[in-house]
Amino acid sequence: MPLTVPPTSFARPQVGDENAGPAHDRVYKHLRRRILHGEMGPGEAVTLRGVAESLDVSMTPAREAVRRLAAEGALAISASGRVSTPILTPQRIEELAAIRSLLEPELAARALPRAHFSLIERLKRMDQEIDAMLRHGDAASYVKANLEFHRTLYLRAHAPAMLALAETVWLQTGPSMRQLYERIGMGRVADYHRKAIQALAAGDEAGLRLAIRADVRQGLSMLGSEGLDAA
């Protein structure tokens, strides 16, 4: 099935691990990061030609990367071959919120026995930076930093399959979450990270599960109540 849609633009990838490995893997990492961090809005079109030209690769690695992201739910391919970032229905938002509510408290609980002083201090510093982003209304930086906070904690769970599932959900929600925060502002975002850090320091698994569950549901709950238009 051909993947032909109106062209979209892509920034050149930054120097780093995105430039390592086979071409299709580099394209995949670049597109994945942009989708994950909400650098593309919901319903934004993607073309193979636009990807290939912007990243200076042939059509084959562009096609492979797009199909890989589509398999993860990060991109949607219509019956006509149109490729775009997902537009979340209320039913889909509730489903993704339920998945996060099940997966992420479990990841946090599994990380708890390995939450040593250095991790807790690092999470505190990250939370302070996130607080500054909230005060300044920096939605773009907040989306990235919030995901990095969760990933840093969950890596200590030593549960790569579960973390991969969680990241699949993050990919589907990234475009919509950034657009949401840019539209409604950051004043309604509650800081559950602080409660999670306190629970980590106290060895309180029940408190940690509650804090993470509340944190992962709040954004999706706002998204479900506010709704968003396609790009």
C-alpha positions in Angstrom: 0.0 0.0 0.0 1.5 3.4 -1.0 2.1 5.9 1.8 1.5 9.2 0.0 0.2 12.3 1.8 0.8 16.0 1.7 4.4 16.8 2.7 5.4 17.8 6.2 8.6 19.3 7.5 11.2 17.8 9.8 14.1 19.4 11.6 17.5 17.9 11.1 18.3 15.4 13.8 20.6 16.6 16.6 24.0 15.1 17.1 23.7 12.1 19.4 22.6 8.5 19.4 20.0 9.3 16.7 22.9 9.4 14.2 24.2 6.0 15.1 23.2 2.7 13.5 21.5 1.8 10.3 19.5 4.4 8.4 16.1 3.0 9.2 17.0 3.0 12.9 18.2 6.6 12.8 15.0 7.7 11.1 12.9 5.7 13.6 14.7 7.3 16.6 14.3 10.8 15.2 10.6 10.4 14.4 10.0 8.6 17.7 11.5 11.4 19.8 9.5 14.1 18.0 6.2 12.2 18.5 7.0 11.3 22.1 7.8 14.9 23.1 4.8 16.3 21.3 6.8 18.1 18.6 4.2 16.9 16.2 0.5 17.7 16.8 -2.3 15.2 16.8 -3.4 14.3 13.2 -0.3 15.9 11.7 0.5 14.3 8.3 3.7 12.4 7.6 5.1 11.6 4.2 7.8 9.2 3.2 9.2 11.7 0.8 9.2 14.5 3.4 10.9 12.2 5.9 13.5 10.9 3.4 14.4 14.4 2.1 14.6 16.0 5.6 16.8 13.3 7.0 18.8 12.7 3.9 18.0 9.0 3.5 16.3 6.9 0.8 12.6 6.0 0.7 13.3 2.5 2.0 14.5 3.4 5.6 11.8 6.1 5.8 9.2 3.5 4.9 10.6 0.9 7.4 10.7 3.5 10.2 7.1 4.7 9.5 5.8 1.1 9.5 7.6 0.4 12.8 6.1 3.4 14.4 2.7 2.5 13.1 3.0 -0.9 14.6 3.6 0.8 18.0 0.6 3.0 17.6 2.7 6.2 17.3 1.5 6.7 13.7 -1.8 5.8 12.1 -2.1 4.6 8.5 -5.5 5.1 6.9 -7.0 2.8 4.2 -5.9 5.3 1.6 -2.3 5.2 2.8 -2.4 8.5 4.7 0.0 8.6 7.6 -0.4 10.8 10.6 0.0 11.1 14.3 -2.9 9.7 16.2 -6.1 11.6 17.1 -7.3 10.2 20.4 -11.0 9.6 21.0 -12.5 9.8 24.5 -12.7 6.0 24.6 -9.1 5.7 23.6 -8.0 8.2 26.2 -9.8 6.3 28.9 -8.2 3.0 27.7 -4.7 4.5 27.7 -5.3 6.1 31.2 -6.3 2.7 32.5 -3.2 1.0 31.0 -0.9 3.7 32.6 -2.7 3.3 35.9 -2.0 -0.4 35.9 1.5 -0.5 34.5 3.3 2.5 36.0 2.4 2.0 39.7 3.7 -1.5 39.3 6.9 -0.3 37.7 7.4 2.2 40.5 6.8 -0.4 43.1 9.4 -2.7 41.5 11.9 0.2 41.5 11.3 0.9 45.3 13.8 -1.7 46.6 16.5 -0.1 44.4 15.6 3.5 45.2 18.9 4.4 46.9 19.9 7.9 48.0 21.5 8.9 44.7 18.3 8.1 42.8 16.1 10.0 45.2 18.3 13.1 45.1 18.4 13.0 41.3 14.6 12.8 41.2 14.4 15.8 43.6 16.5 17.8 41.2 14.4 16.8 38.3 11.3 17.7 40.1 12.7 21.2 41.0 13.4 21.7 37.3 9.9 20.6 36.4 8.4 23.0 39.0 10.3 25.9 37.2 8.8 24.8 33.9 5.3 24.8 35.4 5.8 28.3 36.8 7.0 29.6 33.4 4.3 27.8 31.5 6.9 25.9 29.4 4.7 23.1 28.0 7.3 21.8 25.5 10.0 21.3 28.2 7.5 20.0 30.7 6.4 17.1 28.4 10.0 16.0 27.9 11.1 16.4 31.5 8.0 14.7 32.9 8.6 11.6 30.8 12.3 11.6 31.8 11.3 11.7 35.4 9.1 8.6 35.0 11.7 6.8 32.9 14.5 7.5 35.4 12.4 5.9 38.2 11.1 3.0 36.1 14.6 2.0 34.9 15.3 0.9 38.4 12.5 -1.6 38.2 14.6 -3.8 35.9 11.4 -4.7 34.0 12.2 -3.8 30.3 9.1 -5.4 28.8 6.8 -3.5 31.1 8.7 -0.2 30.5 8.5 -0.8 26.7 4.7 -1.2 27.0 4.5 2.1 29.0 6.6 3.9 26.4 4.2 2.7 23.7 1.4 4.5 25.6 3.5 7.6 25.9 4.1 7.6 22.2 0.3 7.6 21.5 -0.4 10.4 23.9 2.7 12.7 23.3 1.2 14.9 20.5 -2.1 15.4 22.3 -0.6 16.1 25.7 1.7 18.9 24.6 -1.1 20.5 22.6 -3.3 20.3 25.7 -0.9 22.0 28.0 -0.1 24.7 25.5 -3.8 25.4 25.2 -5.0 25.4 28.8 -1.8 26.5 30.5 0.1 24.8 33.2 -1.7 26.1 36.3 -3.9 23.0 36.6 -1.0 20.5 36.8 -0.7 19.1 40.3 2.8 18.1 41.6 2.4 14.4 42.5 6.1 13.8 41.9 6.9 15.3 45.3 4.6 12.8 46.9 6.1 10.0 45.0 9.6 11.0 46.1 8.5 11.2 49.7 7.1 7.7 49.5 10.3 6.5 47.9 12.4 8.0 50.7 10.0 6.4 53.3 9.9 3.0 51.7 6.1 3.4 51.4 5.0 1.2 48.5 1.3 2.0 49.0 1.9 5.7 49.0 4.2 5.4 46.0 1.6 3.5 44.0 -1.1 6.2 44.9 1.1 9.1 43.9 2.1 7.6 40.5 -1.4 6.5 39.7 -2.7 10.1 40.4 0.1 11.6 38.4 -0.3 9.5 35.3 -4.1 9.9 35.3 -4.3 13.7 35.7 -3.1 14.7 32.3 -5.2 12.2 30.5 -8.2 13.1 32.6 -7.8 16.7 31.5 -7.4 15.6 27.9 -10.6 13.6 28.1 -12.6 16.6 29.5 -11.1 19.3 27.3 -10.8 17.5 23.9 -8.5 18.5 21.2 -8.7 19.3 17.5 -6.6 17.7 14.8 -3.6 19.7 13.5 
